[in-house]
Amino acid sequence: MRLFFGAAAFTAACVCVACGSSSTPTSPSAQPAVSAAAAQSLKVTGPPLVVGDVLQFMAIARMADGSAQNVTNQSVWTTSNAAVATVSPSGMVTAVKEGGVDIRARFGSVTDFEYHNVTPLLFYRTTGTVTEVPPGFNALPGARVEIAVGTGAGAFRVTDGSGAFDFGTLKGGNFTFRITRDGYAPETKTIAVTRDMKIDVLLYPVPPAGATARCKDKSWSFTSDQASACARNGGVSYWACPGLFCPQ
């Protein structure tokens, strides 16, 4: 048995950009029949639960020969509190309201459960800026900021004239954002949205062919002598990548 507690509650205003439960749940694929008589132990696992989630739990049996078998579809599933979370015969759990609940499975003579603290559905204001790295440090309008992983994956914003973007409010959780703009190397940022967030992103311009360093006066150096790079231009701000002196 394992204990699984959700994130702490926070307060935030809600105007939903990517509302609702997690991505469409997927039932476990067809599993070969496993002899319950050979099962020595059982382990139930599942993701954190937020009100409104519909998520698949799994049951893994440890067999007499030492192997581990997925017996999710062959197990008998129950919940300790259907008012908090229900579970289907295939182990699909629906989080109904805040509270604690045991999600239980039985396979033959072995049983297990996992405790979950169902947390409230919370939303947080998520904004940010996209800027060129120093020495440029210019705001970058027209950059695309997309949710690559997380609730509402595929949604995107384009930065305005000041390099700012605004997703309104997002459901609390983990997100990976992908940021792209013509002439700049793409960037990704993984953020745990657990409060109102301001995400500041720095993009590196794609260096011109043959450049080895970016100088502090915003020019580029093309020298193959590392010691003399940007010597007359205020020094090196960063080494160009790809390039002769790019840090590995």
VOMI-833625 format. One record per residue: residue in one letter; x, y, z of N, C-alpha, C, O in turn. Coordinates in steps of 0.05 Angstrom, whole numbers, plus 5000, padded with zeros to 4 digits. Example, Ala and Ser with C-alpha at 12.3 -4.5 7.8 and 13.67 -1.06 7.14 Angstrom:
# residues 2
A526448865156524649105156526449345156528549345169/S525749555142527349795143525850015157526850235161/
# end
This chain:
# residues 248
M501749765000500050005000501850255000503750265015/R501050444984502550694983500650924988498250904983/L501751144998500151385003500851584981503151624975/F498751714970499151904949497552144955495052134955/F498852374961497452624967497752814944499952834933/G495652954938495753154916497053404925497853434948/A497353594907498553854913496854014932494453974934/A498154194946496654364965494854554950495454624927/A492654634963490754814950491755094950492955194969/F491155234928491755524926489155654916487255524907/T489055924918486756074910487356234885489456364884/A485656234866486056384841483456434828481556274830/A483256654813480956714797480856534773482956444764/C478456464762478256264741476756374717474356434720/V478056394695476756424669478256234651480556274644/C476956014644478455774634479255804605477655874588/V481855754599482855724572482955434565482255354542/A483755264584483954974579482754834602484154724619/C480054834603478654734627478154444625478854304605/G477054334648476054064648478053864658480153944670/S477453624653479153404664481553364646481853504626/S483153174654485553114639484853004612482452964605/S486852954596486452864569484852604569484652464589/T483552544546481752314544483052064554485151994545/P481851924574483051694585483151464566481451444548/T485051284569485351054552485250804569486750774588/S483450624561483250374576485650194570486850224548/P486450024589488749854583488149664560485849574557/S490149614544489749434521489149154530489649084554/A488248984512487648704519489948574531492248594521/Q489448424553491648294567491247994567488947894569/P493447844563493147554563492247454591492847574611/A490647234591489747124616492047034634493946914624/V491847104659493947034679492646874701490446944710/S493946654709492846484730493046624757495146684767/A490746674769490646804795491946634817492946744836/A491946374813493046194833496046234837497146174858/A497346334816500246364817501146644827503546694830/A499246814833499847094842500747094871499346974888/Q502947224876504047234903503347504917502947514942/S503147714902502547974913501348154890501448084867/L500248374898499048564879499848844886500148914910/K500149014866500749294870498949464853498849434829/V497549654866495749844853497250104850498450204869/T497150224826498350484821496550654804494950554788/G496650914809495051104794496151384797497651444816/P495351564779496351844780494852004801492751924811/P495952244808494552424826491752494815491352494791/L489952544833487152594824486252874832486652974854/V485153014812483953274815480953244808480253094790/V479253384822476353374817475853404787476753594774/G474253214777473653214748475353024732474552974709/D477552934742479252754727477952484723476452384740/V478452364700477752084694480251944685481151994662/L481451784702484151684697484351384702483051274720/Q486151254687486450964689488450894711490551004713/F487550704728489350584748490150304738488950184721/M492350204750493449944741493749764765494249854788/A493649504760494149294780496349114768495848994747/I498549084782500748914773501148694793501548744817/A501048444784501348214801504248114800505348094778/R505348044822507947914824507447614826506047514844/M508447454806507847174803509847004818512047094825/A509146744821510846554835513646524821515546464834/D513646564795516246534780517846794780519946814768/G516847004795518347254797517547454776518447684778/S515947384757515147574736512947764746511547704766/A512747994733510548184739508648184716509448204692/Q506048154722503948144701501948364706501048414728/N501148494684499048684685496348544686495548414667/V494948564708492448434712490148634717488148574730/T490448874706488549084710485748994702483849034717/N485448874678482848804668481648554682479248504681/Q483348394695482448154708481948194738480948004751/S482548424748482248484777479348584783477948674765/V478648554808476048664817476648924831478248934850/W475549144821476149414831473949514849471549474844/T474749644871472749774889473950034899476350084897/T472150204910472950454922472050464951469950354958/S473550594968472750614996470650835000469250835021/N470351014981468451234984467651334956468951504944/A465351234947464351294920463551584918463251694896/A463051724941462352004940464852174932464552394922/V467252064937469652214930470752124903471452294887/A470751864898471751754873470451484867470251324885/T469651444842468551184834470651044817472551174806/V470350784814472150624797470550424781468750294791/S471250404756469850224738471049944740473149904752/P469749734728470849464729473549444716475049254721/S474349634699476949624685479049794699481249814689/G478349914722480250074737480350364729482250504736/M478350464715478150744708476850894731474650834740/V478351094742477551234766476451514758477751664743/T474151584769472951854765473051994792471851904811/A474452224793474652384817472152564819471652734801/V470552534840467952664842468152924859467153134850/K469452904882469753144899472253114916473452904917/E472953334929475253334947474953124969472753084979/G477153014977477152825000479052594996480352574975/G479252425017480952195016479451945007477151915014/V480851774992479551524982481651314977483851374969/D480951064983482550834976481550714949479150664947/I483250674930482550534905483750254908486150224910/R481950054909482749784915482449594892480749634874/A484149394891483849184871484348914884485948884903/R482948704874483348434883483748254859482248264840/F485848084860486347894839486847624852488847574865/G484847444850485047194864485047244894483147374904/S487047144908487147174937488847414946489147464970/V490047564927491747794934490248054929488748084910/T490848244947489548514945491548734950493748684960/D490848974941492449204948490649454944488549434931/F491549674955490049924951492050154951494250124962/E491250374940492850624940491050844950488850894940/Y492050984970490551214981491051464964493351524957/H488951614958489251864943487652084957485452034968/N488852314958487552554967486652714943488352844930/V484052704936483052844913483053144919481853244938/T484553294902484853584906482853744889481853634869/P482253984897480354144882481354224855483754234850/L479454284837480154374810480854674812479054834818/L483354744808484255014811485455124785486554974769/F485255384781486255514757487955744765487455884785/Y490055794749491956004755492556174731492756074708/R492756434736493456624714496256564704498156544720/T496556534678499156454667499856654644498656644623/T501856814649502757014630505856994627507056824640/G506957154610509857154607510857334585509357474572/T513457324581514757484560516857314546517957134557/V517357394521519457264506521357484497520557684485/T523957444503525957644499528457514487529057284492/E529957674472532557574462534557574485534557754502/V536357384485538457374507540257624505540557734483/P541357704527543357924526545657834508546357604507/P546858024493546558314497544258434482543658674486/G542858274466540558394451538458484470537758724471/F537358294485535358354506532958504495531758664509/N532358454469530058584457527558424461527658174460/A525258554466522758404466522258284439522958404418/L521058044438520657904413517757874406516457684416/P516558054391513858014382513657794361515657734348/G511357674359510957464339512057194346512157014329/A512957154371513856884379511456714386509456814396/R511556454379509356274385510056114410512155994413/V508156124430508455984455506255784456503955844458/E507055524455505055304453505255114477507455064486/I502955024486502954814506503554554492501854444478/A505954444497506654194484505753954500504953744489/V505853974527504953764545503353894568504254094579/G501053784574499353884595496453924586495853884562/T494753994604491954044597491754264576492954474578/G490254204555490054394533492354384513492854574499/A493754154512496054134494495254204466493154124456/G496954364453496354464426495454754426495754884405/A494454854448493655134450496155304449498255224460/F495955534437498255714435497456004436495156074432/R499456174442499156464441501456564424503656444423/V501056804412503156934397503757194412501957354418/T506357244417507057484433506357744418506457764394/D505557944434504858204423507358374418509558274420/G506958624412509158804406511158844428513458924422/S510358784452512258814475513358544483514758514503/G512858334466513958064472512357914493513257714503/A509958014500508357894522506357694511505357724488/F505657494527503557304520501857254545502757304567/D499357164541497557124563495656894557494056904538/F495856674572494056444569491556474586489956294587/G491156704598488856734616489356554640491356584654/T487556364646487956184668488255894658486755814639/L490055744670490555464663489955294688490355384710/K489055054682488654864704491354794717493354744703/G491354804744493854734758494954464750493454274747/G497554454747498854204739501554254725502554484725/N502654044714505254074700504854124671503253994658/F506354314660506154394632508954414620510854484633/T509154334595511554394579510754574557508954514541/F512054804555511555004535513854994514516154964521/R513055014489515055034467514855314455512655404447/I517155444453517155724444518855734418521155644418/T517655844397519055864371518656134359516656274363/R520656224343520456464327522456454305524756354309/D521756544281523656544259526156694266526156904277/G528456564259531056684264532156634292534356724299/Y530756464308531556404335531456104340529755964329/A533256014357533255724365530755674382530255834400/P529355454377526955394394527855334423530055254428/E525955374441526455334469524055184481521755224472/T524555024502522354894517522754954546524954974556/K520554984560520555034589518354854601516054854593/T519154714622517254544638516754684664518554744679/I514154744669513354904692511154754708509354644696/A511354754734509254664751507454904758508255084773/V505154914746503255144751501755084776499754944776/T502755204798501455164824500655434837499855434860/R500855644822500155914831499956084806500655994784/D499256334809499356514786502256534777504056584793/M502656504751505356484741506056704720504256784705/K508456794721509556964699512056814689514056784704/I511956734664514056564652515756734634514756834613/D518256784640520056944624521856754608523256584620/V521856794582523356614564525456774549524856994539/L527856674547530056794532530656614507531056374510/L530756734484531356594459534056684448534756914449/Y535556494438538156554425537756584395536456414382/P538756804384538556834355540256624341542356554351/V539356534318540956344302543456504292543156704278/P545856414298548256564290548656554260547956354247/P549856754248550456754220552556534214554056464232/A552656434190554556224183557356314189558256534182/G558856134203561656184209562056344235564356364243/A559956444248560356594272561256414295560456184297/T563056514311564056354334563356474361563356334381/A562556734361561856864387560057104382560057224361/R558357154402556757404403558157594421558757534444/C558557834411560058034427558158204443555758224437/K559258334463557558494482556458744469554558864479/D557558824445556459054431554358964410553559114393/K553458704412551458584395552458494368550958394351/S555058534363556258434337556958144340556758024362/W557858024318558757744318561657734312562757894296/S563057544324565857494318566057234301564557044305/F567957244282568257014264571156904266571956744250/T572556984286575356894289575556604298573756504312/S577756474290578256204299580256204322581055994332/D580956444331582756474354581056554378580156784380/Q580556374396578756414418579556654435577856804445/A582156684439583156894457582557174446582257364461/S582457204420581957464408579057524401578457734390/A577357334406574457364399573357614414573557634438/C572057794399570758024410572658214425571758364442/A575258194420577158354435576658654431577158804450/R575758734408575159014403572259084405571359304397/N570658904415567758944416566558904444564258814446/G568158964464567158954491567358684504566458644527/G568458484491568658214502566458034492564558114478/V566657774500564757574491562357564509562557554534/S559957574497557457544513556857244515556257144537/Y557057094493556856804493557956694468558156824447/W558756434469559856304446557556204428555456114438/A557956224402555856154383555555844382557455704382/C553055754381552455474378550455434356548355554356/P551055274336553555124333555855314326555355514314/G558255234333560555404328563055274339562955084354/L565355394331567955274338568355254368569655064378/F567255454384567755454413565255394429565155444453/C563255284416560755224430561155034453562354824449/P560355094477560654914500559154654495556854654485/Q560354434501559154174496557754074521556553854522/
# end
